[in-house]
């Protein structure tokens, strides 16, 4: 079974429906040094944890940041944008 891909300016989302919600985060060296990469991973996990209920269905999700200039607010904005688009597509 193959997943689907959704891209925003800052993030790439690989996802597929599942029995329970799971998150994977891949942060490459292009994003920054080790300290900043770990901060980005923590931010993404926190955004997922606090907004897990916005999805209509449970899904496996892998998030890959694209840029090095990221902030928590931007990550949350793109994550919620993905959630809206996913729910629209899932309800069709």
C-alpha positions as YAML, in Angstrom:
chain: A
units: angstrom
residues:
- id: 1
  name: UNK
  ca: [0.00, 0.00, 0.00]
- id: 2
  name: UNK
  ca: [1.39, 3.37, -0.97]
- id: 3
  name: UNK
  ca: [0.90, 6.71, 0.74]
- id: 4
  name: UNK
  ca: [0.22, 10.16, -0.65]
- id: 5
  name: UNK
  ca: [2.27, 13.35, -0.65]
- id: 6
  name: UNK
  ca: [1.19, 16.92, 0.11]
- id: 7
  name: UNK
  ca: [3.67, 19.80, -0.19]
- id: 8
  name: UNK
  ca: [3.61, 23.30, 1.25]
- id: 9
  name: UNK
  ca: [6.25, 25.99, 0.98]
- id: 10
  name: UNK
  ca: [7.93, 24.86, 4.21]
- id: 11
  name: UNK
  ca: [6.97, 21.20, 4.70]
- id: 12
  name: UNK
  ca: [6.43, 17.95, 2.83]
- id: 13
  name: UNK
  ca: [3.76, 15.62, 4.24]
- id: 14
  name: UNK
  ca: [3.76, 11.91, 3.40]
- id: 15
  name: UNK
  ca: [0.59, 10.30, 4.73]
- id: 16
  name: UNK
  ca: [-1.74, 7.33, 4.56]
- id: 17
  name: UNK
  ca: [-4.77, 6.25, 6.54]
- id: 18
  name: UNK
  ca: [-4.09, 3.89, 9.39]
- id: 19
  name: UNK
  ca: [-5.57, 2.20, 12.46]
- id: 20
  name: UNK
  ca: [-4.00, 4.76, 14.78]
- id: 21
  name: UNK
  ca: [-2.27, 8.09, 14.35]
- id: 22
  name: UNK
  ca: [1.53, 8.01, 14.19]
- id: 23
  name: UNK
  ca: [4.10, 10.66, 13.38]
- id: 24
  name: UNK
  ca: [7.55, 10.46, 11.84]
- id: 25
  name: UNK
  ca: [9.83, 13.47, 11.44]
- id: 26
  name: UNK
  ca: [12.82, 13.65, 9.07]
- id: 27
  name: UNK
  ca: [15.02, 16.73, 9.37]
- id: 28
  name: UNK
  ca: [18.05, 16.89, 7.06]
- id: 29
  name: UNK
  ca: [21.27, 18.82, 7.55]
- id: 30
  name: UNK
  ca: [20.02, 21.43, 5.06]
- id: 31
  name: UNK
  ca: [17.72, 22.73, 7.80]
- id: 32
  name: UNK
  ca: [20.52, 23.77, 10.16]
- id: 33
  name: UNK
  ca: [22.87, 22.61, 12.87]
- id: 34
  name: UNK
  ca: [22.05, 19.79, 15.27]
- id: 35
  name: UNK
  ca: [20.55, 22.05, 17.94]
- id: 36
  name: UNK
  ca: [18.17, 23.73, 15.50]
- id: 37
  name: UNK
  ca: [17.21, 20.40, 13.86]
- id: 38
  name: UNK
  ca: [16.28, 19.00, 17.27]
- id: 39
  name: UNK
  ca: [14.21, 22.10, 18.03]
- id: 40
  name: UNK
  ca: [12.36, 21.68, 14.74]
- id: 41
  name: UNK
  ca: [11.63, 18.03, 15.60]
- id: 42
  name: UNK
  ca: [10.30, 19.03, 19.04]
- id: 43
  name: UNK
  ca: [8.12, 21.76, 17.51]
- id: 44
  name: UNK
  ca: [6.65, 19.37, 14.95]
- id: 45
  name: UNK
  ca: [5.93, 16.71, 17.57]
- id: 46
  name: UNK
  ca: [4.24, 19.32, 19.77]
- id: 47
  name: UNK
  ca: [2.11, 20.64, 16.90]
- id: 48
  name: UNK
  ca: [1.03, 17.08, 16.07]
- id: 49
  name: UNK
  ca: [0.31, 16.23, 19.71]
- id: 50
  name: UNK
  ca: [-1.81, 19.32, 20.35]
- id: 51
  name: UNK
  ca: [-3.70, 19.21, 17.02]
- id: 52
  name: UNK
  ca: [-4.17, 15.49, 16.48]
- id: 53
  name: UNK
  ca: [-7.96, 15.80, 16.89]
- id: 54
  name: UNK
  ca: [-8.36, 18.10, 13.84]
- id: 55
  name: UNK
  ca: [-8.11, 15.11, 11.49]
- id: 56
  name: UNK
  ca: [-11.31, 13.27, 10.60]
- id: 57
  name: UNK
  ca: [-9.46, 9.96, 10.19]
- id: 58
  name: UNK
  ca: [-6.42, 8.43, 11.83]
- id: 59
  name: UNK
  ca: [-3.30, 8.54, 9.69]
- id: 60
  name: UNK
  ca: [0.38, 7.74, 9.57]
- id: 61
  name: UNK
  ca: [2.22, 10.96, 8.87]
- id: 62
  name: UNK
  ca: [5.84, 11.70, 7.99]
- id: 63
  name: UNK
  ca: [6.83, 15.39, 7.93]
- id: 64
  name: UNK
  ca: [9.96, 16.67, 6.19]
- id: 65
  name: UNK
  ca: [10.92, 20.35, 6.59]
- id: 66
  name: UNK
  ca: [12.26, 21.99, 3.41]
- id: 67
  name: UNK
  ca: [13.77, 25.28, 4.61]
- id: 68
  name: UNK
  ca: [16.24, 26.39, 7.21]
- id: 69
  name: UNK
  ca: [14.39, 29.54, 8.31]
- id: 70
  name: UNK
  ca: [11.54, 28.03, 10.31]
- id: 71
  name: UNK
  ca: [9.60, 29.13, 13.34]
- id: 72
  name: UNK
  ca: [7.05, 27.34, 15.51]
- id: 73
  name: UNK
  ca: [4.28, 29.63, 14.25]
- id: 74
  name: UNK
  ca: [5.06, 28.87, 10.58]
- id: 75
  name: UNK
  ca: [5.22, 25.12, 11.23]
- id: 76
  name: UNK
  ca: [1.87, 25.20, 13.02]
- id: 77
  name: UNK
  ca: [0.29, 27.29, 10.24]
- id: 78
  name: UNK
  ca: [1.44, 24.84, 7.52]
- id: 79
  name: UNK
  ca: [0.39, 21.83, 9.62]
- id: 80
  name: UNK
  ca: [-3.12, 23.21, 10.13]
- id: 81
  name: UNK
  ca: [-3.34, 24.09, 6.41]
- id: 82
  name: UNK
  ca: [-2.49, 20.46, 5.62]
- id: 83
  name: UNK
  ca: [-5.14, 19.28, 8.09]
- id: 84
  name: UNK
  ca: [-7.82, 21.39, 6.39]
- id: 85
  name: UNK
  ca: [-6.84, 20.15, 2.92]
- id: 86
  name: UNK
  ca: [-6.69, 16.53, 4.13]
- id: 87
  name: UNK
  ca: [-10.14, 16.75, 5.70]
- id: 88
  name: UNK
  ca: [-11.59, 18.31, 2.54]
- id: 89
  name: UNK
  ca: [-10.12, 15.51, 0.43]
- id: 90
  name: UNK
  ca: [-11.20, 12.80, 2.91]
- id: 91
  name: UNK
  ca: [-14.80, 14.05, 2.96]
- id: 92
  name: UNK
  ca: [-15.13, 13.87, -0.86]
...
